[in-house]
Amino acid sequence: MAFIDKYDFDLLKNEAENLVIREMEQQLKNDDENMCRCNECIVDIAAISLNSVKPLYRFSLLGTMYASQAMTEQAYADSVKQAVKNAIRKVKRNPSHD
């Protein structure tokens, strides 16, 4: 039996994903309409942002409480905002399609 089939990794969740997606929505609401909003560009922004912030993985109730506490810290929120801002700028300048 393969290792991945032996354990339930579906329960592992990166809470940073939710924060990045919410921040993307906020910033893109206020962004000019010159930004491509195709699926490829939006997912590129999310991936670039997530690669720039500390992950907040959780598995259990205790992990959920830890992630919730970290999400409320201003320094973490600021790092998410800056990561999304930088990713939007990067994808806007150089989308991965024509």
Backbone as JSON Lines, residues from 0, in Angstrom:
{"i":0,"aa":"M","n":[0.84,-1.18,0.0],"ca":[0.0,0.0,0.0],"c":[0.89,1.26,0.0]}
{"i":1,"aa":"A","n":[0.56,2.19,-0.87],"ca":[1.33,3.43,-0.96],"c":[1.13,4.28,0.29]}
{"i":2,"aa":"F","n":[2.15,5.02,0.65],"ca":[2.13,5.87,1.84],"c":[0.92,6.8,1.82]}
{"i":3,"aa":"I","n":[0.68,7.45,0.68],"ca":[-0.42,8.42,0.57],"c":[-1.79,7.76,0.72]}
{"i":4,"aa":"D","n":[-1.88,6.49,0.41],"ca":[-3.15,5.76,0.56],"c":[-3.37,5.29,1.99]}
{"i":5,"aa":"K","n":[-2.33,5.31,2.79],"ca":[-2.4,4.8,4.15],"c":[-2.93,5.84,5.14]}
{"i":6,"aa":"Y","n":[-2.8,7.13,4.8],"ca":[-3.17,8.22,5.72],"c":[-4.14,9.18,5.04]}
{"i":7,"aa":"D","n":[-4.9,9.9,5.85],"ca":[-5.91,10.82,5.32],"c":[-5.35,12.25,5.29]}
{"i":8,"aa":"F","n":[-4.73,12.6,4.19],"ca":[-4.16,13.94,4.04],"c":[-5.2,14.97,3.63]}
{"i":9,"aa":"D","n":[-6.42,14.55,3.36],"ca":[-7.49,15.49,3.0],"c":[-7.83,16.4,4.17]}
{"i":10,"aa":"L","n":[-7.5,16.0,5.38],"ca":[-7.8,16.8,6.56],"c":[-6.78,17.9,6.8]}
{"i":11,"aa":"L","n":[-5.68,17.86,6.08],"ca":[-4.63,18.87,6.21],"c":[-5.03,20.11,5.42]}
{"i":12,"aa":"K","n":[-5.05,21.27,6.06],"ca":[-5.53,22.49,5.42],"c":[-4.59,23.65,5.71]}
{"i":13,"aa":"N","n":[-4.27,24.44,4.7],"ca":[-3.46,25.64,4.86],"c":[-4.41,26.84,4.97]}
{"i":14,"aa":"E","n":[-4.56,27.36,6.17],"ca":[-5.47,28.49,6.4],"c":[-5.02,29.75,5.67]}
{"i":15,"aa":"A","n":[-3.75,29.83,5.31],"ca":[-3.26,31.0,4.58],"c":[-3.98,31.13,3.24]}
{"i":16,"aa":"E","n":[-4.42,30.03,2.66],"ca":[-5.16,30.08,1.39],"c":[-6.39,30.96,1.51]}
{"i":17,"aa":"N","n":[-7.16,30.77,2.57],"ca":[-8.37,31.58,2.76],"c":[-8.04,33.05,2.91]}
{"i":18,"aa":"L","n":[-6.99,33.34,3.67],"ca":[-6.6,34.73,3.87],"c":[-6.15,35.38,2.57]}
{"i":19,"aa":"V","n":[-5.35,34.66,1.8],"ca":[-4.87,35.19,0.52],"c":[-6.03,35.43,-0.43]}
{"i":20,"aa":"I","n":[-6.94,34.5,-0.52],"ca":[-8.08,34.65,-1.44],"c":[-8.95,35.83,-1.03]}
{"i":21,"aa":"R","n":[-9.2,35.99,0.27],"ca":[-9.99,37.16,0.72],"c":[-9.27,38.47,0.42]}
{"i":22,"aa":"E","n":[-7.97,38.49,0.63],"ca":[-7.19,39.7,0.36],"c":[-7.14,39.99,-1.13]}
{"i":23,"aa":"M","n":[-7.03,38.96,-1.94],"ca":[-7.05,39.15,-3.4],"c":[-8.37,39.79,-3.83]}
{"i":24,"aa":"E","n":[-9.46,39.29,-3.29],"ca":[-10.78,39.84,-3.63],"c":[-10.85,41.33,-3.27]}
{"i":25,"aa":"Q","n":[-10.36,41.67,-2.09],"ca":[-10.37,43.08,-1.66],"c":[-9.53,43.96,-2.58]}
{"i":26,"aa":"Q","n":[-8.31,43.52,-2.84],"ca":[-7.41,44.35,-3.64],"c":[-7.86,44.43,-5.1]}
{"i":27,"aa":"L","n":[-8.39,43.36,-5.64],"ca":[-8.82,43.39,-7.04],"c":[-10.1,44.19,-7.21]}
{"i":28,"aa":"K","n":[-10.9,44.32,-6.16],"ca":[-12.08,45.19,-6.2],"c":[-11.66,46.63,-6.43]}
{"i":29,"aa":"N","n":[-10.58,47.0,-5.78],"ca":[-10.1,48.38,-5.83],"c":[-9.1,48.62,-6.96]}
{"i":30,"aa":"D","n":[-8.73,47.57,-7.66],"ca":[-7.75,47.69,-8.74],"c":[-8.43,48.17,-10.01]}
{"i":31,"aa":"D","n":[-7.65,48.82,-10.85],"ca":[-8.22,49.25,-12.13],"c":[-8.57,48.03,-12.98]}
{"i":32,"aa":"E","n":[-9.29,48.24,-14.01],"ca":[-9.79,47.14,-14.84],"c":[-8.76,46.66,-15.87]}
{"i":33,"aa":"N","n":[-7.53,47.17,-15.85],"ca":[-6.51,46.73,-16.78],"c":[-5.94,45.35,-16.43]}
{"i":34,"aa":"M","n":[-6.26,44.86,-15.25],"ca":[-5.77,43.57,-14.8],"c":[-6.59,42.45,-15.43]}
{"i":35,"aa":"C","n":[-5.9,41.5,-16.06],"ca":[-6.59,40.33,-16.61],"c":[-7.16,39.52,-15.45]}
{"i":36,"aa":"R","n":[-8.4,39.11,-15.58],"ca":[-9.04,38.34,-14.52],"c":[-9.43,36.94,-14.98]}
{"i":37,"aa":"C","n":[-8.65,36.41,-15.92],"ca":[-8.9,35.03,-16.34],"c":[-8.47,34.09,-15.21]}
{"i":38,"aa":"N","n":[-8.91,32.86,-15.27],"ca":[-8.6,31.88,-14.23],"c":[-7.09,31.71,-14.05]}
{"i":39,"aa":"E","n":[-6.36,31.68,-15.16],"ca":[-4.91,31.47,-15.08],"c":[-4.23,32.6,-14.31]}
{"i":40,"aa":"C","n":[-4.59,33.84,-14.58],"ca":[-3.96,34.97,-13.9],"c":[-4.34,35.01,-12.42]}
{"i":41,"aa":"I","n":[-5.6,34.76,-12.12],"ca":[-6.05,34.8,-10.73],"c":[-5.36,33.7,-9.91]}
{"i":42,"aa":"V","n":[-5.28,32.51,-10.47],"ca":[-4.62,31.41,-9.75],"c":[-3.11,31.67,-9.65]}
{"i":43,"aa":"D","n":[-2.52,32.28,-10.66],"ca":[-1.1,32.67,-10.57],"c":[-0.88,33.64,-9.41]}
{"i":44,"aa":"I","n":[-1.76,34.62,-9.26],"ca":[-1.65,35.57,-8.16],"c":[-1.72,34.83,-6.82]}
{"i":45,"aa":"A","n":[-2.66,33.91,-6.7],"ca":[-2.79,33.14,-5.45],"c":[-1.53,32.33,-5.18]}
{"i":46,"aa":"A","n":[-1.01,31.65,-6.19],"ca":[0.18,30.81,-6.0],"c":[1.4,31.65,-5.61]}
{"i":47,"aa":"I","n":[1.6,32.76,-6.31],"ca":[2.75,33.63,-6.0],"c":[2.61,34.18,-4.58]}
{"i":48,"aa":"S","n":[1.41,34.6,-4.21],"ca":[1.17,35.12,-2.86],"c":[1.45,34.06,-1.81]}
{"i":49,"aa":"L","n":[0.92,32.87,-2.02],"ca":[1.09,31.79,-1.03],"c":[2.55,31.37,-0.89]}
{"i":50,"aa":"N","n":[3.31,31.49,-1.96],"ca":[4.73,31.16,-1.88],"c":[5.52,32.22,-1.11]}
{"i":51,"aa":"S","n":[4.89,33.38,-0.86],"ca":[5.57,34.48,-0.18],"c":[5.21,34.61,1.29]}
{"i":52,"aa":"V","n":[4.19,33.9,1.74],"ca":[3.78,34.02,3.15],"c":[4.01,32.72,3.89]}
{"i":53,"aa":"K","n":[4.14,32.84,5.19],"ca":[4.3,31.67,6.04],"c":[3.02,30.84,5.99]}
{"i":54,"aa":"P","n":[3.12,29.54,5.74],"ca":[1.91,28.72,5.72],"c":[1.33,28.54,7.12]}
{"i":55,"aa":"L","n":[0.03,28.34,7.18],"ca":[-0.66,28.1,8.45],"c":[-1.44,26.8,8.34]}
{"i":56,"aa":"Y","n":[-0.72,25.7,8.32],"ca":[-1.37,24.4,8.19],"c":[-2.03,24.0,9.49]}
{"i":57,"aa":"R","n":[-3.16,23.33,9.35],"ca":[-3.85,22.79,10.52],"c":[-4.4,21.42,10.17]}
{"i":58,"aa":"F","n":[-4.61,20.65,11.22],"ca":[-5.19,19.33,11.06],"c":[-6.26,19.09,12.12]}
{"i":59,"aa":"S","n":[-5.99,19.53,13.32],"ca":[-6.87,19.24,14.45],"c":[-7.53,20.51,14.96]}
{"i":60,"aa":"L","n":[-8.38,20.36,15.97],"ca":[-9.01,21.51,16.62],"c":[-7.95,22.43,17.21]}
{"i":61,"aa":"L","n":[-6.94,21.85,17.84],"ca":[-5.86,22.66,18.4],"c":[-5.14,23.42,17.3]}
{"i":62,"aa":"G","n":[-4.93,22.77,16.17],"ca":[-4.31,23.43,15.02],"c":[-5.16,24.56,14.49]}
{"i":63,"aa":"T","n":[-6.47,24.39,14.51],"ca":[-7.4,25.45,14.08],"c":[-7.28,26.65,15.0]}
{"i":64,"aa":"M","n":[-7.17,26.4,16.3],"ca":[-7.05,27.51,17.26],"c":[-5.72,28.24,17.05]}
{"i":65,"aa":"Y","n":[-4.64,27.5,16.81],"ca":[-3.34,28.11,16.56],"c":[-3.39,28.96,15.29]}
{"i":66,"aa":"A","n":[-3.97,28.42,14.22],"ca":[-4.06,29.15,12.96],"c":[-4.9,30.39,13.12]}
{"i":67,"aa":"S","n":[-6.01,30.29,13.86],"ca":[-6.89,31.45,14.08],"c":[-6.14,32.55,14.82]}
{"i":68,"aa":"Q","n":[-5.35,32.18,15.81],"ca":[-4.57,33.17,16.56],"c":[-3.55,33.85,15.66]}
{"i":69,"aa":"A","n":[-2.86,33.07,14.86],"ca":[-1.84,33.63,13.96],"c":[-2.47,34.56,12.94]}
{"i":70,"aa":"M","n":[-3.68,34.23,12.46],"ca":[-4.35,35.04,11.44],"c":[-4.72,36.41,11.97]}
{"i":71,"aa":"T","n":[-4.9,36.54,13.28],"ca":[-5.3,37.83,13.84],"c":[-4.1,38.73,14.14]}
{"i":72,"aa":"E","n":[-2.92,38.21,14.05],"ca":[-1.73,39.02,14.31],"c":[-1.51,40.0,13.16]}
{"i":73,"aa":"Q","n":[-1.3,41.25,13.5],"ca":[-1.18,42.31,12.5],"c":[0.0,42.08,11.56]}
{"i":74,"aa":"A","n":[1.1,41.6,12.08],"ca":[2.27,41.38,11.22],"c":[1.96,40.35,10.14]}
{"i":75,"aa":"Y","n":[1.22,39.3,10.5],"ca":[0.87,38.28,9.51],"c":[-0.1,38.86,8.48]}
{"i":76,"aa":"A","n":[-1.08,39.59,8.94],"ca":[-2.05,40.22,8.03],"c":[-1.33,41.17,7.07]}
{"i":77,"aa":"D","n":[-0.38,41.92,7.58],"ca":[0.38,42.83,6.73],"c":[1.21,42.08,5.7]}
{"i":78,"aa":"S","n":[1.78,40.94,6.1],"ca":[2.57,40.16,5.15],"c":[1.7,39.58,4.04]}
{"i":79,"aa":"V","n":[0.47,39.21,4.37],"ca":[-0.47,38.71,3.35],"c":[-0.83,39.84,2.39]}
{"i":80,"aa":"K","n":[-1.14,41.01,2.93],"ca":[-1.49,42.16,2.08],"c":[-0.36,42.5,1.11]}
{"i":81,"aa":"Q","n":[0.85,42.53,1.63],"ca":[2.0,42.88,0.79],"c":[2.27,41.8,-0.25]}
{"i":82,"aa":"A","n":[2.13,40.54,0.14],"ca":[2.36,39.44,-0.8],"c":[1.36,39.49,-1.95]}
{"i":83,"aa":"V","n":[0.1,39.76,-1.64],"ca":[-0.93,39.85,-2.68],"c":[-0.67,41.05,-3.58]}
{"i":84,"aa":"K","n":[-0.32,42.18,-2.98],"ca":[-0.03,43.38,-3.76],"c":[1.11,43.13,-4.74]}
{"i":85,"aa":"N","n":[2.18,42.5,-4.26],"ca":[3.33,42.2,-5.12],"c":[2.96,41.2,-6.22]}
{"i":86,"aa":"A","n":[2.16,40.21,-5.88],"ca":[1.77,39.2,-6.87],"c":[0.89,39.8,-7.95]}
{"i":87,"aa":"I","n":[-0.03,40.66,-7.58],"ca":[-0.89,41.34,-8.57],"c":[-0.02,42.15,-9.52]}
{"i":88,"aa":"R","n":[0.91,42.9,-8.97],"ca":[1.8,43.73,-9.79],"c":[2.61,42.84,-10.75]}
{"i":89,"aa":"K","n":[3.13,41.73,-10.25],"ca":[3.94,40.84,-11.07],"c":[3.14,40.22,-12.21]}
{"i":90,"aa":"V","n":[1.95,39.72,-11.91],"ca":[1.12,39.08,-12.94],"c":[0.6,40.12,-13.93]}
{"i":91,"aa":"K","n":[0.29,41.31,-13.45],"ca":[-0.19,42.37,-14.34],"c":[0.89,42.73,-15.37]}
{"i":92,"aa":"R","n":[2.14,42.8,-14.91],"ca":[3.24,43.15,-15.81],"c":[3.6,42.03,-16.77]}
{"i":93,"aa":"N","n":[3.43,40.8,-16.29],"ca":[3.9,39.67,-17.07],"c":[2.95,38.47,-16.93]}
{"i":94,"aa":"P","n":[1.77,38.54,-17.53],"ca":[0.85,37.39,-17.43],"c":[1.46,36.18,-18.15]}
{"i":95,"aa":"S","n":[1.08,35.0,-17.72],"ca":[1.67,33.79,-18.3],"c":[0.98,33.36,-19.59]}
{"i":96,"aa":"H","n":[0.23,34.26,-20.19],"ca":[-0.41,34.0,-21.49],"c":[-0.28,35.25,-22.36]}
{"i":97,"aa":"D","n":[-0.6,35.1,-23.64],"ca":[-0.51,36.25,-24.57],"c":[-1.64,37.21,-24.39]}
